[in-house]
Amino acid sequence: MYGTPIHCEIGYCLVDPEAGFAFTPPRTVLSTRKAPLGTRAVQNCPAVNGLERQLVEIPSPIGLRLTLQIENGELNLQVNPKGTIPDQEALSRVLSVAPQDRWRDPKKPIVRLTIPWFFVTDERCMVSLMPPFLASEMRRWPGTMVTGRYPVTDWPQNLTWSLEWDDFDAELVLRQGDPLAYASFEFGDPNKRPKLVEADLTDDLKEFRAGMDGIHHLTDRIEEVWANARSRRPARLMVPTSETDR
């Protein structure tokens, strides 16, 4: 039986505040919907609303147009300047092709885009990152998004969007602000819902996140590292900016 909704604060925090005004922050899918056409429209279905209240939409931080080819065993990544907003230097800091030993399939290169936000919360929960399956733009991508699930409470990691590219005749087109991914938060209680708040990058949060830096280069036993992080976690990491601005 579902009861009274419990709103749990999920903080979103900029990795680097430089040019932060240019980025659209995360938002709930429910907040982006159009008005229903009638009383029996999809938006009035409790099952639909039950899902869309839980989904957090991560907008694309940049506009981008890319093609990718494999020629004589070499990757050729071409950026189309028409539709690509960042200049070459800025783009090189956020866009990359993963090394081949990290691909799932030798015929599907993985292109990665750095997202300037990360999530932080003091609620006990897991987060799943998945494709924005309600967005029509996703159906035109030349591949599939790499999905994942991790304990966001103990692991406020930087977010990266990764695409397994399998259609070399198609172009990847991302428009700034369009849906790039969904985040679904699992609290273990069906009455709990995410409430998005902007979070402050406090000294405690910086120090805790420093323990995560470069961890994938040192060990592949990440689940054990998660347990270690939980034991060292301060009681509070999520501080809304509304508190620090007082």
C-alpha positions as CSV (number, residue, x, y, z in Angstrom):
1,M,0.0,0.0,0.0
2,Y,1.3,3.4,-1.0
3,G,1.1,6.2,1.6
4,T,2.0,9.8,1.9
5,P,4.9,10.8,-0.4
6,I,8.3,11.3,1.3
7,H,10.5,13.8,-0.5
8,C,14.2,12.9,-0.3
9,E,16.8,15.5,-1.2
10,I,19.1,14.6,-4.1
11,G,21.8,17.2,-4.6
12,Y,23.3,18.1,-7.9
13,C,26.7,19.8,-7.8
14,L,28.9,21.2,-10.5
15,V,32.3,19.5,-10.8
16,D,33.8,22.8,-11.8
17,P,32.0,26.1,-11.4
18,E,33.7,27.6,-14.4
19,A,31.1,28.5,-17.0
20,G,28.5,26.9,-14.8
21,F,25.8,29.3,-15.9
22,A,25.9,27.7,-19.4
23,F,24.7,24.3,-18.2
24,T,21.1,23.3,-17.7
25,P,20.7,21.5,-14.3
26,P,19.0,18.1,-13.9
27,R,15.2,18.1,-13.6
28,T,12.4,15.6,-13.1
29,V,10.7,14.2,-16.1
30,L,7.4,15.2,-14.6
31,S,8.4,18.8,-14.7
32,T,9.0,18.8,-18.4
33,R,5.7,17.4,-19.5
34,K,3.0,19.1,-21.6
35,A,-0.5,19.7,-20.2
36,P,-2.9,16.8,-20.7
37,L,-5.3,16.9,-23.6
38,G,-8.1,15.5,-21.5
39,T,-9.0,13.8,-18.2
40,R,-8.0,10.4,-19.6
41,A,-4.8,11.5,-21.2
42,V,-1.5,9.6,-20.5
43,Q,-0.4,12.3,-18.0
44,N,-3.4,11.4,-15.7
45,C,-2.5,7.7,-15.4
46,P,-1.2,6.9,-11.9
47,A,1.1,4.2,-13.2
48,V,2.7,6.7,-15.6
49,N,3.0,9.4,-13.0
50,G,4.4,6.9,-10.5
51,L,7.4,6.3,-12.8
52,E,7.9,9.8,-14.2
53,R,8.0,11.3,-10.7
54,Q,11.0,9.1,-10.0
55,L,12.9,9.8,-13.1
56,V,15.5,12.6,-13.2
57,E,16.4,13.9,-16.6
58,I,20.1,14.9,-17.3
59,P,20.2,17.4,-20.1
60,S,23.1,17.5,-22.6
61,P,25.6,20.0,-21.4
62,I,26.7,20.9,-25.0
63,G,25.5,20.9,-28.6
64,L,27.4,18.4,-30.7
65,R,27.5,16.8,-34.2
66,L,29.8,13.8,-34.8
67,T,30.5,11.1,-37.3
68,L,32.7,8.1,-36.6
69,Q,34.4,5.8,-39.1
70,I,36.8,2.8,-38.9
71,E,39.3,3.0,-41.7
72,N,42.1,0.4,-42.0
73,G,41.5,-0.5,-38.3
74,E,41.9,3.2,-37.3
75,L,39.1,5.3,-35.8
76,N,38.3,8.5,-37.5
77,L,36.2,10.9,-35.4
78,Q,34.9,13.9,-37.2
79,V,33.3,16.9,-35.6
80,N,30.8,18.9,-37.7
81,P,31.2,22.6,-36.7
82,K,27.6,23.2,-37.7
83,G,25.8,22.3,-34.6
84,T,28.9,21.8,-32.4
85,I,28.9,24.7,-29.9
86,P,32.2,24.3,-27.9
87,D,35.5,25.3,-29.6
88,Q,38.1,22.6,-30.2
89,E,40.0,23.1,-27.0
90,A,36.9,23.0,-24.8
91,L,35.6,20.0,-26.7
92,S,38.8,18.0,-26.2
93,R,38.3,18.3,-22.4
94,V,34.9,16.7,-22.4
95,L,34.8,14.4,-25.4
96,S,36.9,11.2,-25.9
97,V,36.9,7.7,-27.3
98,A,37.5,5.0,-24.7
99,P,40.5,2.7,-25.2
100,Q,39.6,-0.4,-27.1
101,D,40.3,-2.7,-24.1
102,R,37.3,-1.0,-22.4
103,W,34.8,-1.7,-25.2
104,R,32.2,-4.4,-24.9
105,D,32.5,-5.4,-28.5
106,P,35.5,-4.9,-30.9
107,K,33.1,-3.6,-33.5
108,K,31.4,-1.0,-31.3
109,P,33.7,1.9,-30.2
110,I,32.6,3.8,-27.1
111,V,32.4,7.5,-27.3
112,R,32.4,9.3,-23.9
113,L,31.0,12.7,-22.9
114,T,31.8,14.3,-19.5
115,I,28.7,15.6,-17.7
116,P,29.6,18.7,-15.5
117,W,27.3,17.6,-12.6
118,F,27.4,14.9,-10.0
119,F,24.8,13.7,-7.6
120,V,25.2,13.7,-3.8
121,T,22.7,12.7,-1.1
122,D,22.6,11.6,2.6
123,E,19.6,9.3,1.9
124,R,20.4,5.6,1.6
125,C,19.8,4.9,-2.1
126,M,21.1,3.5,-5.3
127,V,21.0,5.3,-8.6
128,S,20.5,3.8,-12.1
129,L,21.7,5.7,-15.2
130,M,19.8,4.8,-18.3
131,P,18.9,6.1,-21.8
132,P,16.2,8.8,-22.0
133,F,13.7,6.4,-23.4
134,L,10.8,8.9,-23.5
135,A,12.8,11.4,-25.7
136,S,12.4,11.1,-29.5
137,E,16.0,12.3,-29.9
138,M,17.4,9.1,-28.5
139,R,15.8,7.0,-31.4
140,R,18.2,8.8,-33.8
141,W,21.4,8.0,-31.9
142,P,23.9,5.8,-33.9
143,G,24.2,3.4,-31.0
144,T,23.2,2.5,-27.5
145,M,24.0,4.2,-24.2
146,V,26.1,2.4,-21.6
147,T,23.9,2.0,-18.5
148,G,25.0,1.6,-14.8
149,R,23.8,1.3,-11.2
150,Y,25.8,2.3,-8.1
151,P,25.4,3.4,-4.5
152,V,25.2,7.2,-4.9
153,T,25.1,7.7,-1.1
154,D,28.6,6.4,-0.7
155,W,30.0,7.2,-4.2
156,P,29.2,10.7,-5.4
157,Q,31.1,10.1,-8.6
158,N,31.5,12.3,-11.7
159,L,28.9,11.5,-14.3
160,T,29.9,10.3,-17.8
161,W,27.7,9.6,-20.8
162,S,29.0,6.8,-23.0
163,L,27.6,5.6,-26.3
164,E,28.4,2.2,-27.9
165,W,28.6,3.3,-31.6
166,D,27.3,0.6,-34.1
167,D,25.8,2.6,-37.0
168,F,28.7,4.1,-38.9
169,D,26.4,5.6,-41.6
170,A,24.6,7.8,-39.0
171,E,25.6,11.0,-37.3
172,L,25.4,11.7,-33.6
173,V,23.5,14.9,-33.0
174,L,23.1,16.3,-29.4
175,R,21.4,19.6,-28.8
176,Q,22.3,21.5,-25.7
177,G,19.6,21.1,-23.0
178,D,18.0,18.0,-24.7
179,P,17.6,14.8,-22.6
180,L,20.9,12.9,-22.5
181,A,20.1,10.3,-19.8
182,Y,17.7,9.4,-17.0
183,A,18.6,8.8,-13.4
184,S,16.3,6.6,-11.3
185,F,16.8,6.7,-7.5
186,E,15.9,3.6,-5.4
187,F,15.3,4.2,-1.8
188,G,13.8,0.9,-0.7
189,D,10.5,2.6,0.2
190,P,7.9,3.1,-2.5
191,N,6.7,6.3,-0.8
192,K,10.1,8.1,-1.2
193,R,10.6,10.4,-4.2
194,P,13.6,12.5,-5.2
195,K,13.6,16.2,-4.6
196,L,16.3,18.0,-6.6
197,V,18.3,20.7,-4.9
198,E,21.5,22.4,-5.8
199,A,24.3,21.3,-3.5
200,D,27.4,23.1,-2.3
201,L,30.9,21.6,-3.0
202,T,31.9,21.8,0.7
203,D,35.4,21.0,2.0
204,D,34.1,17.7,3.5
205,L,32.6,16.7,0.1
206,K,35.8,17.6,-1.7
207,E,37.9,15.6,0.7
208,F,35.6,12.6,0.4
209,R,35.6,12.7,-3.4
210,A,39.4,12.9,-3.4
211,G,39.4,9.3,-2.1
212,M,37.6,8.3,-5.3
213,D,40.1,9.9,-7.7
214,G,41.8,7.5,-10.1
215,I,40.5,4.5,-8.2
216,H,39.8,2.5,-11.4
217,H,43.5,2.7,-12.3
218,L,44.4,0.9,-9.0
219,T,41.9,-1.9,-8.6
220,D,39.0,-3.6,-10.3
221,R,37.4,-4.6,-7.0
222,I,35.2,-1.5,-7.0
223,E,32.4,-3.0,-4.9
224,E,34.8,-3.6,-2.0
225,V,35.9,0.0,-2.4
226,W,32.3,1.1,-2.1
227,A,32.1,-0.7,1.3
228,N,35.3,1.0,2.4
229,A,33.9,4.4,1.3
230,R,30.8,3.8,3.4
231,S,32.8,3.2,6.5
232,R,34.7,6.5,6.0
233,R,31.8,8.6,5.0
234,P,31.0,11.7,7.1
235,A,27.5,11.8,8.5
236,R,26.6,14.7,6.2
237,L,27.8,15.4,2.7
238,M,24.8,17.0,1.0
239,V,24.6,20.7,1.9
240,P,22.1,22.7,-0.2
241,T,23.5,26.0,-1.5
242,S,20.5,27.7,0.1
243,E,22.1,27.0,3.5
244,T,25.6,28.3,2.5
245,D,24.1,31.4,0.9
246,R,22.6,32.7,4.1
